Amino acid sequence: MFYFLLVIAVLLLGYAAVLVSFVRKGRKIPPAAYLGLAALNGLILAAILAWAIAR
């Protein structure tokens, strides 16, 4: 489970870096990007809660 959390955290950081590069180039962030960010955040939160309950 720890490795799953680590992979999701790396994906979240990479996705955030892509969004920051969009902003630095002066582009607008697409509305669907916020949905993707929320989904990754929800996934990591659910995984952390499941891991904590299983311990």
C-alpha positions, 0 to 999 in steps of 0.5 A: 500500500505504501508504494501505491501511495508513493506512485499516486503522490508522484503522479500528483506532483507531476500533474501539478508541475504540468499545470504550473508550466501552463500558467507560466506560459500564460495559458489558461488551465482547462476546466477539466484539469481541475477535475483531474486534480480533484480526482487525484487528491481524492484518490490519495486521500481515500488510500491514506484513510484505507491504509490508516484504518487497516493498520 
